[in-house]
Every structure is written in C-alpha cells, then in structure tokens.
Amino acid sequence: MTFSLAIVGAGQFSARFAELFAAHPGVAAVHVADLLPERAERLVAAEGLAGTFPSYEAVLDSPAIDAVALFTQRWTHGPLVLAALRADKHVFSAVPMAITVEEVAAIVDAVRASGLTYMMGETSHYHPATVHARNKIAEGAFGRVFYAEGDYVHDMDLGFYDAYRYSGGTEWKATASCPPLLYSTHSVGGVLGAWRTRAVSVSAIGVRDERGDGVFDRSVSMFDNDVSNATALFEVEGGGSFRTNEFRRVGYPAFIRESRFRFFGTEASMEQLATVALWQDKKGVRDISGLLEPRKRTDPDDPSLRHVAPELRAAFTAGCAPVHDRSRLPRVYDTLSNGHEGSHHFLADDFVTAVDTGTLPPVNAWVAARYTLPGIVAHESARQGGKRLEIPDFGDPPAS
C-alpha cells in the first residue's frame, strides 16, 4: 500500500526530505505548497515531484492527499498540525511540536480521537550518541542512570542570520528572536530518547542578550523575548535529573557538532564533546569517537545546497555513523543524501512505515509531547526568575 504526501514549506530543510519521501517505495506521489509559489515550483522541478498546490487550504481540501509534511516556521506547527488532523491527513511535523501547553494537549487529543499517524521529526532521537546511549541503557551497562546533559549550542553568527533572512522576509528580526527554550527538543529529545523517562519539573535561567543588533530585542521580538542563552535543570520521574543548554551566542564550532550529550550511571558514564566521545567506567576510559562519527554523505559544495549558508551545510551533508543500524532502511536510500548526523533516512522511513502499517512511529504524539513540554514550561520558569514548575504529562501512547 502506498500513499500521497504534500510537503508544506519549500525551504532549506524540506528540500532534503522531498528527495527521501519521493524515493521511498511506500510513497506514491509528493506535492509541494509554499506561501511563495516560486519556491514550491522550484522544488518540484529540482526533484521531479508530482506538482504544487496554491495554498495549505487547497492541500487539506484535496482528496488526493493522504498526508502532510510540515516544514514551516517553528512557532506555526501547532495550528497547522491540528488543521491537518481535522482534515483527515496524517502528519509529519518539523520541531517543535507546538509552543504552548494547550496546543500540545490538543494535538494529542486529536491523534487519539482520529487514529491518524502523527510524527515529530526530532533529529536527536537518531543522533549517534542517543542511539548508543539508548542501546547501553537497555543492556544495563550504565547501571542506574541518575543524571544526563543535553546541549544545543548553535551561535547565531554560524548560519542562523542567513536562515532567518531566508525564511522570515522583511520582518525576520522579529522571528529570529524565538526563545531558545521554546526550541529545545534537540537537547531534551536526545536525553529522553535514550533514557526513556520523563521530566516532571524544571527550573530555568535565561541570559539577556547584549548584541544590540535588533535580534533578541523585546521591542522588536514577536515573542517579547530578549534572552539568547538559557539553561534548564529538570527533575525526572523515578528520581534523577538532567540539564540542558540552549545557546545562541556562544564561542563554539556548531558546524562540527551542534547537539551533544552526556549520561551518568552508577556503573558507567558517557560524554560527548565537539570532536571526541568517551565511555568511562570504574576500570578506565575508552574513546568511542569513531563509533559515533557520521560519515560525510554529500559534498558541502553540492549545487543542491547553494541556498544554504556555508556554516549550516554540515547538517545537510552528514551520513550515518557505525552505531546506526541501516538494515531496515529501503535500499534506495543507500545512494541518497542524508543529514543531521544520519537522522534524515530514519525520520523519513519511520514516518512512511507508520502510515503504511498503521503502527506508532518512535516519536509519536505522546513521545513528542514529552520532548516538547519540558522546553515550554522551562521558558515560563525562566520568565519567572527560575521558579520551579511542574511539567504536565499526557500519558503513554495506546497499545498497538
């Protein structure tokens, strides 16, 4: 059985997935819609896709479309997801799931009521460090995990200015001030994707930006936000804690590795930095960098990346790492571009497989809520000066 899909938002990120969805044997046709029709037309021509739609409303009204893949601005996902589910469409959504507790709750309720497939495209769930830690935790190699750390350290100067200008139009500074903690699924998802627990409370602190260039300026920001760096400390169910950093002004080479993770247990620990990863136990230290290092998949100078800032191209050129199990992927993916530390192939395949088989994808609505809600509540905690706040939970997904 195959299904048809419409990509919504023909920007820099969606172009990498258009190729993967179109090539997947479970997808019959891929269409595109964008607020700028010329971008949709350009993507269709570049990838040989089925055609364009003039608007999102036209996509939702079309009986020929079974699913949508949303690659729109990060604060728009909640309402767009809900509209698609109400139109009886399956949904793949870029991160975050939404930016309010109410939107997250509504999506979970809509997925439960409709039985449709929803998947959030969290790259860190498939990050080599997350995969390795998940495997080791399942084996019991850490002993009892009691603490973890997740960082998303990406300076605005390293490609983000260009990206926001590309997607934000003349008002790009208002949108570039998106609060770091509202976009924290990369750091949270990497931790919880391995640990398989949930955050129950949080205290967070934000650092006011001092660049003075109109970004992270409360008088300009559509989010009333002047924070560019933030740190959150979470309590987890069953005891233990994890800390996340969301940094947008930081002296760090994000083009080498923008997300990184550390896990600590009673018997062993694992730590990852930009260029090295270590496994440590009571006997000594072992360098596991090679196991987690993605292999280059695409040349950074490839013409398909000409619209992407040079500092961001590494995210679109990385292939899988030795720790990844590619045996379940379609063989056609063996020759196609990948990205974000080898995650793109798994993201596309897991969504298509879930729709085709009627099973839950790994980052389903309930898991996505647990990756997204901690950041939403942490943002509120930071606005309240670090007050410790409880994080709501919508339970586990229904049994398949």
Protein Blocks (a to p, Z undefined) as FASTA:
>chain_A
ZZddddehjafklmmmmmmmmmpmkbfbdcdddfblmlmmmmmmmnopabdcfbfklmmm
pmkbmbdcdfbdfklmmmmmmmmmmnopacdddddfblcfklmmmmmmmmmmnopacddd
dfklmgmklmmmmmmmmnomnopafbdcddddddfknoplmmmmmmnommlmmmmmpcfk
lmmmlmmmmmmmmnopadfbdcddddddfklnopapaklmmnlpabfbdcdddddehiaa
ddddddfbdcddfklombdcddddfkbccdddfkbccdddfkbccdfklmmmccdfbdfk
lmklmmpcfklmmmmmcccdfklcfklpcfklmmgcceehhlmmmmmmmmmmmmmnopac
fklmklmmmmmmmmmmmmmmmmnoopacddddebjaddZZ
